Amino acid sequence: NVDKLVAEHPDIDILVNNAGAIPGGDLQEIDERRWREAWDLKVFGYINLTRDYFAMMRARSRGVIINIIGTMGDRLDPAYIAGCAGNASLIAFTKALGSTSADLGVRVLGVNPGPVNLITNPIGKLPDANIIPREPIFSMNNTNSFTFSYIPQNNAMPTVYRWNAGLQF
């Protein structure tokens, strides 16, 4: 619930929108219910969180909003039509809001990460120490998962290692 989140955490300096699971499929494969559910989470989730936090950040004249948006908003694929349209919408939303937000003390920007190899362990299993990169470029910890990412020296596709909730340290 956006209202509950904003009420419990009103004074954030940085908002990172990074949610969504838009299904693959062409126009005939994705029915209206699935399309709306996916867009409610990703597209409208980003918009609604941004609306509330942008107002508070603007009032303080400081803050950063980062929207993580799939590259398929620019590289269109009819076999991922709902995702392409949703990501294109978020790219336009981010550019429109960000075009004048800096004048108000709030930076709004989008990040379009490229494709990665993804390795995920089963819930509750400890990661294999041999596959954790020695020099990660990004590390994120929260109560649900932790992620290590790195870009290999040989220009191969970046790899993301993700471990799920249920780990006990």
Disulfide bonds with the S-S distance in Angstrom:
none
